[in-house]
Amino acid sequence: MPVKDPRFPGAVLLTLIFSIALSIIPLSESIALWRPEWIALTLVHWALVIRDRISLLMVFILGLVVDALYGSLLGQHALGYVLVTYLAVRLSLRMTPEAFLQQLALLFAILGVYMLANLWMQRVTTGSSLGLLHWASLLSSIVIWPVYHSLLGYFHIQRKAL
């Protein structure tokens, strides 16, 4: 069975930095509501590709960095990203990696849980909500997934298992 490895040692870190940069680009409020969850998409991609070598501690630290960048409740994104990674690894074991519809269903479920957890934390801490517009980034994330997943495919190579 072929094994997938990052193309170079810093590939995972580089793609995560790139996704953070995409997430913090300033946009107008109406467009920002439709911004895909770039970091969560990147974590799902790497969880599907190198599921046995992804560290939940690294993901938690990444979440704390994102919390500091966004100025949100410390641990909000950290918990969400750990949830995303754990669920992606566990659920990907039950599917074939090349099944497109299974990937979309997996992505919908995982990002839905992530966004639900974020919505719950926002409601508890601030008491405000965007209503149905909160879920706009879920829709845009699912629409952009095939393109983003194939672009990130450049950062890993397939090797023969020994």
C-alpha positions as CSV (number, residue, x, y, z in Angstrom):
1,M,0.0,0.0,0.0
2,P,1.5,3.4,-0.9
3,V,2.4,5.8,1.8
4,K,2.0,9.6,1.4
5,D,4.7,11.8,2.8
6,P,5.2,15.6,2.9
7,R,7.3,16.7,-0.2
8,F,9.8,18.5,2.1
9,P,10.3,18.7,5.9
10,G,8.5,22.0,6.4
11,A,5.5,21.3,4.1
12,V,2.9,21.0,6.8
13,L,4.1,24.1,8.6
14,L,4.3,26.1,5.4
15,T,0.7,25.2,4.4
16,L,-0.5,26.1,7.9
17,I,1.2,29.5,7.8
18,F,-0.3,30.1,4.3
19,S,-3.8,29.2,5.6
20,I,-3.3,31.5,8.6
21,A,-2.3,34.3,6.2
22,L,-5.5,33.6,4.1
23,S,-7.6,33.7,7.3
24,I,-6.3,37.1,8.5
25,I,-6.5,39.0,5.3
26,P,-8.7,42.0,5.9
27,L,-12.0,41.8,4.0
28,S,-15.2,43.9,4.1
29,E,-17.8,42.5,6.5
30,S,-20.1,41.2,3.8
31,I,-17.3,39.3,2.1
32,A,-15.7,38.1,5.4
33,L,-18.9,36.2,6.3
34,W,-18.3,34.0,3.2
35,R,-14.5,33.4,3.9
36,P,-13.8,29.7,3.9
37,E,-12.3,28.2,7.1
38,W,-8.8,27.9,5.6
39,I,-7.0,26.6,8.7
40,A,-9.6,23.9,9.3
41,L,-9.5,22.9,5.6
42,T,-5.7,22.6,5.8
43,L,-6.0,20.5,9.0
44,V,-8.5,18.2,7.3
45,H,-6.3,17.8,4.3
46,W,-3.3,16.8,6.3
47,A,-5.4,14.5,8.5
48,L,-6.5,12.7,5.4
49,V,-3.0,12.5,3.9
50,I,-0.8,11.8,6.9
51,R,-3.3,10.7,9.5
52,D,-0.9,8.7,11.6
53,R,1.6,11.5,12.0
54,I,-0.5,14.5,12.8
55,S,0.0,15.9,16.3
56,L,-2.9,17.1,18.4
57,L,-0.5,19.1,20.5
58,M,0.8,20.9,17.4
59,V,-2.8,21.6,16.4
60,F,-3.7,22.9,19.9
61,I,-0.7,25.3,19.8
62,L,-1.7,26.5,16.4
63,G,-5.2,27.2,17.8
64,L,-3.7,29.2,20.6
65,V,-1.8,31.3,18.0
66,V,-4.9,31.8,16.0
67,D,-6.8,32.9,19.2
68,A,-4.1,35.4,19.9
69,L,-4.2,36.7,16.3
70,Y,-8.0,37.0,16.3
71,G,-8.2,38.3,19.8
72,S,-10.8,35.7,20.7
73,L,-11.3,33.7,23.8
74,L,-8.1,31.9,24.5
75,G,-8.7,28.2,23.6
76,Q,-11.7,28.8,21.4
77,H,-10.0,27.9,18.1
78,A,-7.6,25.6,19.9
79,L,-10.5,23.4,21.0
80,G,-12.1,23.6,17.6
81,Y,-9.0,22.7,15.7
82,V,-8.3,19.7,17.9
83,L,-11.9,18.6,17.4
84,V,-11.5,19.0,13.6
85,T,-8.2,17.1,13.5
86,Y,-9.4,14.3,15.8
87,L,-12.7,13.8,13.9
88,A,-11.0,13.9,10.5
89,V,-8.5,11.2,11.5
90,R,-11.1,9.0,13.1
91,L,-13.7,9.3,10.3
92,S,-11.2,9.1,7.5
93,L,-10.3,5.6,8.6
94,R,-13.8,4.6,7.6
95,M,-13.6,5.9,4.0
96,T,-11.6,5.5,0.9
97,P,-9.3,8.6,0.4
98,E,-10.3,9.1,-3.3
99,A,-14.1,9.0,-2.7
100,F,-15.1,12.6,-3.5
101,L,-18.6,12.5,-2.1
102,Q,-17.4,10.8,1.0
103,Q,-14.9,13.6,1.5
104,L,-17.5,16.2,1.1
105,A,-19.8,14.5,3.6
106,L,-16.9,14.2,6.0
107,L,-16.0,17.8,5.5
108,F,-19.6,18.9,6.0
109,A,-19.8,17.0,9.3
110,I,-16.5,18.0,10.7
111,L,-16.7,21.7,9.8
112,G,-20.3,21.7,11.0
113,V,-19.2,20.5,14.5
114,Y,-16.3,23.0,14.5
115,M,-18.6,25.9,13.6
116,L,-21.2,24.8,16.1
117,A,-18.6,24.8,18.8
118,N,-17.4,28.3,17.8
119,L,-21.0,29.5,17.7
120,W,-21.7,28.1,21.2
121,M,-18.6,29.8,22.6
122,Q,-19.5,33.1,21.0
123,R,-23.0,33.0,22.4
124,V,-21.8,32.2,25.9
125,T,-19.1,34.9,25.9
126,T,-20.7,37.7,23.9
127,G,-24.4,36.8,23.6
128,S,-24.4,37.9,20.0
129,S,-25.0,35.8,16.9
130,L,-25.2,36.3,13.1
131,G,-28.0,33.9,12.6
132,L,-27.9,31.9,9.4
133,L,-25.1,34.0,8.1
134,H,-22.8,32.3,10.5
135,W,-23.0,29.1,8.3
136,A,-22.1,30.9,5.1
137,S,-18.4,30.0,5.6
138,L,-19.4,26.4,5.8
139,L,-20.9,26.5,2.4
140,S,-18.0,28.4,0.9
141,S,-15.5,25.9,2.5
142,I,-17.3,23.0,0.9
143,V,-17.4,24.7,-2.5
144,I,-13.7,25.5,-2.4
145,W,-12.6,22.2,-1.0
146,P,-11.9,20.3,-4.3
147,V,-9.7,23.1,-5.6
148,Y,-7.9,23.7,-2.3
149,H,-7.4,20.0,-1.7
150,S,-5.8,19.5,-5.1
151,L,-3.6,22.5,-4.7
152,L,-2.4,21.2,-1.3
153,G,-1.7,17.9,-3.1
154,Y,1.5,19.5,-4.5
155,F,2.9,19.4,-0.9
156,H,3.0,15.6,-0.6
157,I,4.3,12.7,-2.6
158,Q,3.4,9.1,-2.7
159,R,6.0,6.5,-1.8
160,K,5.9,2.7,-1.9
161,A,5.6,1.1,1.5
162,L,8.4,-1.2,2.5
